[in-house]
Amino acid sequence: AELFRPVFLAGVQKFFVVHNHPSGQVEASPEDISMTKQVIVTAEKLGLTCLDHVICGGEGRVFSFRESKGHLWDGGLR
């Protein structure tokens, strides 16, 4: 609910999820993958679209779920 509150308050239908890994590493953990799946499914049920989940790390490095695990959006959850 906390994740979707700002989306509804902003009145938008499409959003990004972004978080940082204080370790500086950008590899997605199993928990990151599980949470991303939950966000995508819940967003769809609410009529919203999660455009990407981005992990920010050290030295300007980022990990994009859309680029690396696009199958999550392309029917990979079903």
FENZI-V136224 format. One record per pair of residues at least 6 apart in sequence whose C-alpha atoms are under 7 Angstrom apart, sorted by the first residue. I is the first residue (numbers start at 1). J is the second residue. D is the distance in whole Angstrom. If there is no record, write none. Layout:
[[I J D] [I J D]]
//
This chain:
[[7 15 7] [13 48 5] [13 49 6] [14 48 6] [14 49 5] [14 50 6] [14 51 6] [15 49 6] [15 50 5] [15 51 6] [16 50 6] [16 51 5] [16 52 5] [16 53 6] [17 52 6] [17 53 5] [17 54 6] [18 53 6] [18 54 5] [18 55 6] [19 54 7] [19 55 5] [19 56 6] [20 55 5] [20 56 4] [20 57 6] [21 55 7] [21 56 6] [21 57 6] [22 57 7] [24 57 4] [24 58 4] [25 57 5] [25 58 7] [26 55 6] [26 56 6] [26 57 5] [26 61 7] [26 62 6] [26 63 6] [27 63 7] [36 53 7] [37 72 7] [40 50 6] [43 49 6] [43 50 7] [52 64 7] [52 65 6] [52 66 5] [53 64 6] [53 65 5] [54 62 7] [54 63 6] [54 64 5] [54 65 6] [55 62 5] [55 63 5] [55 64 7] [56 62 5] [56 63 7]]
//
